[in-house]
């Protein structure tokens, strides 16, 4: 029946580098400050690596109005004190018989890493404080049968299970509830990482949930295919995590978001396995339990594998970039692009502050390159009249046949010219796209220099995009000034995904906290104020990060009482013992009532009106 399917060679997708336990990314990659004040990215993985960057720290000092001495570092206390493990001996004895010896760990640092994601508050806590609760045990199943056995044992012995993919979330989704008295067991899916089969005729693939994005890219490419899903975290996040968080990728214009790519999901739940014998291109078969797993964030079961669409590798891949006089010009261009052209695979528009940041991540120019750089700057600012404090950049990635790419490129450049855009070239486009992965390390670098920073996102209709971006930045500055905090906050944004109906806007926010009491708490207050402004300005609670615990308090503002009750009742029906008790999204009735502020319809009405 499936003679055209084949199983790839070397099925296990092996690690290709150790990941840091106390920072983002690989252990061999990190920004560091040299004695001369220049910044260097270590390792060899990224185009930025090995280049001395003389402009970054001076620019940060200027923008944030701080001194930032290179030798004034915030000493880390990692690893923090780790809570003692809570034992459940009957479960532990049974699980050690079910799994190989190396598939069960109570090692403190492993337990700690499985108790947090990458929110600013969590990373600050493991470096300068502590986490009050972490998993008591970590298990590493390598088959769906082992996952089922773990779930069965956990139900019989009253254990709390937490699925773990890449640990990259920024929503507190892995933070363990402090009130959880049961033994908490993290189920790490990193050994369920195989491409089970590839179907080159029907353009499908069966892939286990623990497969990491960068490995999928590499192995599918060996056979001439791509999944096309490329979130900013693609190097470390997993297929199961993408489904559980309802993720989006940088190239969604061509390939779609995760819900467009997934045809089937297999999962182990308290009621038994979710599975189907066949996969069709589309069907109408009543309520579909598979779809309930999108955005479930570990609250309903453990996703073990999925059937996904795959695509032939594009014949052509090409980068480009365009400068615009202002963010307003850039957004107007993007709007027309959605109306008059087929979108490139990826389009990203950065505001002026983020454009400036990109310029600081360059080595010093010398000789003929320095002369060329001066000439280019003179042409852009003097001849074309672009204001350095207002100009913005838009980067493009085209993928497809040569004819498709040529048509898209011609359309983009024609529309850009209409909006006073000036072509900045393929190399700047490539650099802007690839900077995404290197820049991810900056958050942990500046944390050493007493600066806390993080990102958050939203989607918003076109008609409110500009006002939302302006309102959120202004709210951050106003809240910061009202608290009398030092210097100025760093607040910037970019447009990362586009739709016929609107855009995703991605914000970055940071501040210097030397001498401040409870800086992580202050950051949380300011981030919540920004989220409040997003909702007031017509934005969504999240575009692709999800809810977790960090945005629970806003749920009554975006869902009606009935919707919250549906979620709570559904959780209670499919997981009556709260086996998956990580408490994301206020999925229990008690959480819903707590979020309303008090029990009863009066409190619910008030919560909706606040």
C-alpha positions in Angstrom: 0.0 0.0 0.0 2.9 2.4 0.8 5.6 0.9 -1.5 6.6 4.4 -2.5 7.5 5.3 1.1 11.0 4.9 2.3 12.8 5.1 5.7 15.9 7.4 5.6 19.3 6.0 6.5 20.9 6.9 9.8 17.4 7.5 11.3 18.5 8.8 14.7 19.2 12.5 14.5 22.3 12.8 16.7 23.3 15.9 18.6 25.8 18.1 16.8 26.9 20.3 19.7 26.4 20.6 23.5 23.8 23.2 24.5 24.3 25.6 27.4 22.4 24.9 30.6 22.4 28.5 31.8 22.1 30.5 28.6 20.6 30.4 25.1 22.2 28.2 22.5 25.4 26.2 22.1 28.1 26.1 24.7 30.7 27.0 22.1 28.8 30.2 21.1 28.5 33.3 23.2 29.2 37.0 23.0 32.1 38.2 25.1 33.9 41.6 25.6 37.5 41.9 24.7 40.0 44.1 26.7 39.8 46.8 24.0 36.0 47.1 24.5 35.1 45.3 21.3 32.6 42.5 21.3 33.3 39.0 19.9 31.0 36.1 19.2 32.9 32.9 20.0 32.7 29.6 18.0 32.4 29.1 14.3 28.7 28.4 13.8 27.5 31.8 12.7 28.6 34.4 10.2 29.2 36.9 13.0 31.5 34.5 14.8 35.2 35.6 15.2 34.5 39.2 14.1 35.4 42.0 16.4 32.5 44.3 16.8 33.6 47.8 18.0 30.3 49.6 17.7 27.9 47.6 19.8 28.8 48.7 23.4 29.2 52.4 22.5 25.8 52.4 20.8 24.1 50.7 23.8 25.6 53.4 26.0 24.3 56.1 23.8 20.8 54.7 23.3 20.2 53.7 26.9 22.1 56.7 28.4 24.2 54.5 30.7 28.0 54.2 31.4 28.3 50.4 31.0 32.0 49.9 32.0 33.3 46.7 30.4 34.7 45.3 33.7 31.5 45.9 35.7 29.9 42.5 35.4 26.9 41.1 37.3 28.4 37.9 38.8 26.3 34.8 38.3 25.5 32.4 41.1 24.6 29.5 38.7 23.9 26.9 39.6 21.3 28.0 42.2 20.2 26.0 45.2 18.0 23.2 43.7 15.0 22.0 45.6 15.3 18.4 46.9 13.5 15.8 44.8 10.2 14.5 46.1 10.1 10.7 45.8 7.4 8.4 44.6 9.2 5.1 45.1 6.5 2.8 43.6 6.6 4.8 40.4 10.3 5.2 40.4 10.9 1.5 40.9 8.4 0.6 38.1 9.9 3.1 35.7 13.4 1.9 36.2 12.2 -1.6 35.2 10.5 -0.2 32.1 13.4 2.0 30.8 17.1 1.5 30.4 19.3 2.8 33.2 20.5 5.9 31.2 16.9 6.8 30.4 16.1 7.9 34.0 17.8 10.8 35.8 17.5 12.5 39.1 20.7 14.5 38.6 20.1 18.0 40.0 21.3 20.1 37.0 19.3 17.9 34.6 16.3 18.4 36.8 16.9 22.1 36.9 17.2 22.5 33.1 13.9 20.7 32.7 12.1 23.0 35.1 12.4 26.2 33.0 12.3 27.6 29.5 13.9 30.9 28.3 11.8 33.7 29.8 13.8 36.5 31.2 12.5 35.9 34.7 13.5 32.2 34.6 17.0 32.9 33.3 17.5 35.6 35.9 16.3 33.2 38.6 18.8 30.4 37.7 21.6 32.9 37.6 20.8 35.2 40.5 18.1 33.5 42.6 16.4 30.1 42.5 13.5 28.2 41.2 11.1 27.1 44.0 10.1 23.9 42.3 11.6 21.8 39.5 10.9 18.3 38.2 11.8 15.5 40.7 12.7 13.1 37.9 13.5 13.2 34.2 12.8 10.3 31.9 13.9 9.8 28.3 11.6 7.4 26.4 12.7 6.3 22.9 9.5 4.8 21.6 5.8 5.6 21.7 5.3 2.3 23.6 7.6 3.6 26.4 5.7 6.8 26.5 2.4 4.9 27.0 4.0 2.8 29.7 5.1 6.0 31.5 1.7 7.5 31.3 0.0 4.3 32.6 2.4 4.1 35.5 2.0 7.8 36.3 -1.8 7.4 36.5 -1.6 4.4 38.8 0.9 6.0 41.1 -0.5 9.6 41.1 2.4 11.3 39.4 2.4 14.7 37.6 3.8 14.5 34.0 5.3 17.4 32.1 6.2 16.9 28.4 9.6 18.4 27.4 10.7 19.2 23.9 13.5 21.7 23.3 13.0 23.8 26.4 12.9 27.0 24.3 9.5 28.5 25.3 9.3 32.1 26.5 6.0 31.8 28.4 6.9 30.1 31.7 5.3 27.0 30.2 7.8 24.7 32.0 7.8 26.4 35.3 6.5 23.9 37.9 3.6 25.0 40.1 4.9 25.5 43.6 1.7 24.1 45.0 2.1 20.8 43.3 2.7 18.2 46.0 2.9 15.1 43.7 6.2 13.9 42.3 6.7 15.8 39.1 8.3 13.9 36.2 9.6 15.6 33.1 9.2 13.4 30.0 12.0 14.4 27.7 11.3 13.5 24.1 14.8 14.0 22.7 15.2 10.3 21.9 12.0 10.2 19.8 13.8 12.1 17.1 13.5 9.9 14.0 12.1 10.6 10.5 10.0 7.5 10.4 9.3 7.6 6.7 9.2 9.9 3.6 6.6 9.7 0.9 8.0 11.4 -2.2 4.8 10.7 -4.2 2.3 12.2 -1.8 4.8 14.7 -0.4 4.3 13.6 3.3 6.6 12.5 6.0 6.1 10.8 9.4 8.3 12.4 12.0 8.7 11.8 15.8 7.9 14.7 18.0 11.3 15.1 19.6 13.0 15.8 16.3 14.8 19.2 16.4 14.3 21.7 13.6 17.9 21.9 12.4 18.2 18.2 12.2 15.0 17.9 10.2 16.2 20.5 7.8 19.5 18.7 7.2 18.1 15.2 6.8 15.1 16.1 4.7 17.5 18.1 2.4 19.6 15.0 1.9 16.5 13.5 0.1 15.6 16.7 -1.8 12.8 18.0 0.5 12.1 20.6 3.1 9.4 21.1 5.7 9.7 24.8 5.3 8.9 25.6 9.0 11.6 27.8 10.3 10.9 29.6 13.6 13.6 31.8 15.1 14.3 28.9 17.5 14.6 26.3 14.7 18.1 25.3 15.9 16.7 24.0 19.2 12.9 23.7 19.2 11.1 20.5 18.2 8.2 19.3 16.0 6.2 18.4 19.0 6.9 21.8 20.6 5.8 23.6 17.4 2.4 21.8 17.5 2.0 22.3 21.3 2.6 26.0 21.0 0.8 26.6 17.7 4.0 28.0 16.2 4.8 30.1 13.2 8.0 30.3 11.1 10.0 32.9 9.2 9.0 31.3 5.8 5.3 30.8 6.5 4.4 32.9 3.4 5.5 30.1 1.2 5.0 27.0 3.4 2.3 28.0 5.9 2.2 28.0 9.7 2.4 24.8 11.7 -1.4 24.1 11.5 -1.1 24.3 7.7 1.7 21.8 7.6 0.5 19.1 10.0 -1.8 16.4 8.5 -2.0 14.1 11.5 -0.8 13.9 15.1 -0.3 10.9 17.4 -0.4 11.5 21.1 -0.6 9.6 24.4 -3.3 10.9 26.7 -4.9 9.9 30.0 -7.8 8.4 28.0 -5.5 6.4 25.7 -3.6 7.0 22.5 -4.8 9.4 19.8 -4.1 7.8 16.4 -5.7 7.2 13.0 -5.1 4.5 10.4 -4.9 6.7 7.4 -4.0 10.3 6.4 -6.0 12.2 3.8 -5.2 15.6 2.2 -8.3 17.1 4.0 -11.5 15.7 5.5 -14.7 16.6 7.3 -15.2 14.0 10.0 -16.8 15.9 12.8 -14.9 17.2 15.8 -11.2 16.4 15.4 -9.3 15.6 18.6 -6.0 16.1 16.7 -6.7 19.8 16.3 -7.2 20.2 20.0 -3.5 19.5 20.5 -2.5 22.7 18.7 -1.6 25.2 21.4 -2.3 22.7 24.2 1.1 23.5 25.8 1.6 20.1 27.6 -1.8 20.1 29.3 -3.6 17.3 27.5 -1.1 14.6 26.7 2.3 13.8 25.1 2.6 14.3 21.4 4.7 11.5 20.0 4.7 12.0 16.3 3.1 13.7 13.4 2.5 13.4 9.6 3.5 16.6 7.9 3.6 18.0 4.4 7.0 18.3 2.7 8.1 20.2 -0.3 10.8 19.7 -2.9 13.8 21.9 -2.2 13.4 25.2 -4.0 15.2 25.5 -7.4 16.3 29.0 -6.4 16.9 30.8 -3.1 17.7 34.5 -3.2 18.1 37.3 -0.6 17.5 41.0 -1.0 16.9 44.1 1.0 15.4 47.6 0.7 15.8 50.8 2.7 12.7 53.0 3.4 12.7 56.6 4.7 10.5 55.6 7.7 8.7 52.8 9.4 5.4 54.3 8.1 6.7 54.0 4.5 7.8 50.4 5.2 4.4 49.3 6.6 2.6 51.0 3.6 4.8 49.0 1.3 4.0 45.8 3.1 0.3 46.5 2.9 0.5 47.0 -0.9 2.7 43.9 -1.2 -0.1 41.7 0.3 -2.6 43.2 -2.1 -0.6 43.2 -5.4 2.0 40.5 -5.3 2.7 37.0 -4.2 4.7 37.2 -1.0 8.4 36.2 -0.9 9.0 33.2 1.5 10.1 35.7 4.2 9.7 39.4 4.6 10.9 41.3 7.6 10.7 45.0 8.3 12.7 46.4 11.2 12.2 49.8 12.8 14.9 52.5 13.0 16.3 51.4 16.4 16.6 47.8 15.3 18.1 48.9 12.0 20.8 50.8 14.0 21.4 47.7 16.1 22.0 45.7 13.0 24.6 48.3 11.8 26.5 47.9 15.1 26.9 44.2 14.5 29.6 44.8 11.9 33.4 44.8 12.1 35.3 48.1 11.5 35.8 48.8 7.8 39.3 49.4 6.6 41.0 50.5 3.4 38.8 50.4 0.3 35.9 48.9 2.3 35.9 51.9 4.6 35.9 54.3 1.6 33.0 52.4 0.1 31.1 52.5 3.3 31.5 56.2 3.6 30.4 56.7 0.0 27.3 54.5 0.5 26.4 56.4 3.7 26.9 59.7 1.8 24.6 58.6 -1.0 21.9 57.3 1.2 21.8 60.3 3.6 22.9 63.2 1.4 21.8 62.3 -2.1 18.7 60.3 -1.3 17.9 62.3 1.8 17.2 59.5 4.2 17.3 60.5 7.9 19.6 58.1 9.8 17.3 58.5 12.8 14.2 57.4 10.9 15.2 55.1 8.1 14.3 51.4 8.2 15.2 48.2 6.4 13.2 45.4 4.9 14.8 42.0 4.1 13.5 39.4 1.7 14.1 35.7 1.1 12.7 34.4 -2.2 12.3 30.7 -2.7 10.9 28.8 -5.7 11.4 28.3 -9.4 13.6 30.8 -11.2 10.5 32.2 -12.9 8.7 32.6 -9.5 11.6 34.3 -7.9 12.2 36.6 -10.8 8.5 37.6 -10.8 8.4 38.2 -7.1 11.6 40.2 -7.1 10.4 42.4 -9.9 7.1 43.1 -8.2 8.8 43.8 -4.8 11.2 46.3 -6.3 8.5 48.0 -8.3 6.3 48.4 -5.2 9.3 49.5 -3.1 10.1 52.3 -5.6 6.5 53.5 -5.3 7.1 53.9 -1.5 10.5 55.7 -1.9 12.4 52.5 -1.2 16.0 52.1 -2.2 17.5 48.7 -2.9 20.2 47.7 -0.4 21.3 44.5 -2.0 21.4 40.7 -1.6 24.3 40.7 0.9 22.4 42.9 3.3 19.3 40.8 2.9 21.3 37.6 3.7 23.0 39.2 6.6 19.7 40.5 8.0 18.1 37.1 7.8 21.0 35.2 9.3 21.5 37.8 12.1 18.3 36.3 13.7 20.2 33.3 15.0 23.3 35.2 16.2 21.3 38.0 17.8 19.5 35.4 20.0 22.7 35.3 22.1 22.7 39.0 22.9 20.1 38.7 25.7 22.4 36.6 27.8 25.4 38.7 26.9 23.9 42.0 28.1 22.5 40.3 31.2 26.1 40.0 32.4 26.3 43.8 32.0 23.3 44.5 34.3 20.8 44.8 31.4 17.6 42.7 31.3 15.9 42.3 27.9 13.4 40.0 26.3 11.0 39.8 23.3 7.2 39.5 23.0 4.9 39.5 20.1 1.4 40.0 18.9 -0.7 40.1 15.7 -2.8 43.0 14.7 -5.1 44.1 11.8 -3.5 46.4 9.2 -5.6 49.4 10.3 -4.1 49.3 13.8 -0.6 48.2 13.1 1.2 51.6 13.2 -0.7 52.9 16.2 -0.1 49.7 18.2 3.6 49.8 17.5 3.7 53.5 18.6 1.4 53.0 21.6 3.4 50.1 23.0 6.8 51.8 22.8 5.3 54.9 24.4 3.7 52.9 27.2 7.1 51.3 27.9 8.8 54.6 28.1 6.1 56.2 30.2 6.0 53.3 32.7 9.8 53.4 32.9 9.9 57.1 33.6 7.1 56.9 36.1 9.2 54.5 38.2 12.2 56.8 38.1 14.4 54.1 36.6 17.9 54.8 35.4 18.8 55.9 31.9 16.3 55.0 29.1 14.7 51.7 28.2 15.4 50.0 24.9 12.2 49.4 23.0 12.1 48.4 19.4 10.0 46.3 17.0 9.9 44.6 13.7 7.2 43.2 11.5 7.9 39.5 11.0 4.9 37.9 9.4 2.2 39.2 7.0 -1.3 38.2 6.2 -4.1 39.6 4.1 -5.7 40.8 7.3 -2.7 42.1 9.3 0.8 41.5 10.6 2.8 40.0 13.4 4.8 42.6 15.3 7.7 41.5 17.4 8.9 43.7 20.2 12.2 43.8 22.0 12.5 45.6 25.4 15.4 46.0 27.8 16.7 48.2 30.6 19.8 48.7 32.9 19.1 47.6 36.4 22.3 48.2 38.4 21.3 49.1 42.0 17.6 48.2 41.4 15.6 46.0 43.9 13.9 43.0 42.3 14.8 43.8 38.7 13.1 40.7 37.3 9.9 41.7 39.1 10.2 45.2 37.6 10.7 43.7 34.2 7.6 41.5 34.6 5.5 44.6 35.6 6.7 46.5 32.5 6.1 43.6 30.2 2.6 43.1 31.5 2.0 46.9 31.0 3.2 46.5 27.4 0.8 43.5 27.0 -2.0 45.5 28.4 -1.3 48.2 25.8 -1.2 45.6 23.1 -4.7 44.4 24.0 -6.0 48.0 24.3 -4.6 48.8 20.9 -6.3 45.9 19.1 -3.6 43.3 19.2 -3.8 39.6 20.0 -2.6 38.0 23.3 0.0 36.1 21.3 0.8 35.3 17.7 3.1 32.3 18.1 4.7 32.3 21.6 1.6 31.0 23.3 0.1 31.6 26.7 1.9 29.4 29.2 1.7 31.0 32.6 3.1 34.4 31.8 -0.1 35.5 30.0 -2.7 33.6 32.0 -4.0 36.8 33.7 -5.1 38.2 30.4 -7.3 35.3 29.3 -10.5 36.8 30.6 -9.9 39.8 28.4 -9.7 37.8 25.2 -12.2 34.9 25.9 -15.8 35.0 27.1 -16.9 33.2 30.2 -18.3 30.4 28.0 -15.0 30.0 26.2 -13.0 29.8 29.5 -15.5 27.3 30.9 -15.2 25.2 27.7 -11.4 25.0 28.1 -11.7 24.1 31.8 -14.4 21.5 31.3 -12.5 20.0 28.3 -9.3 19.7 30.4 -11.3 18.1 33.2 -13.0 15.6 30.8 -9.9 14.4 29.1 -7.6 14.5 32.1 -9.8 14.1 35.1 -6.9 13.3 37.4 -4.9 16.3 36.2 -2.1 14.0 35.2 -0.6 16.7 33.0 -0.6 19.3 35.8 1.7 21.9 34.5 -1.1 24.5 34.8 -0.6 26.4 31.6 -3.4 28.6 30.2 -5.6 28.3 33.3 -7.0 25.1 32.0 -8.6 24.0 35.3 -11.8 25.5 36.6 -10.1 26.7 39.8 -7.6 28.6 37.7 -10.4 30.2 35.6 -12.2 31.3 38.7 -9.0 32.7 40.2 -8.3 34.7 37.0 -11.7 36.2 37.3 -10.7 37.6 40.6 -13.4 35.9 42.6 -16.0 33.2 42.2 -19.4 33.9 40.8 -21.0 35.7 37.8 -20.6 39.2 39.3 -16.8 38.7 39.4 -16.8 37.3 35.9 -18.7 40.3 34.6 -16.4 42.7 36.3 -13.3 40.9 34.9 -14.6 41.3 31.4 -15.3 45.0 31.9 -11.9 45.8 33.5 
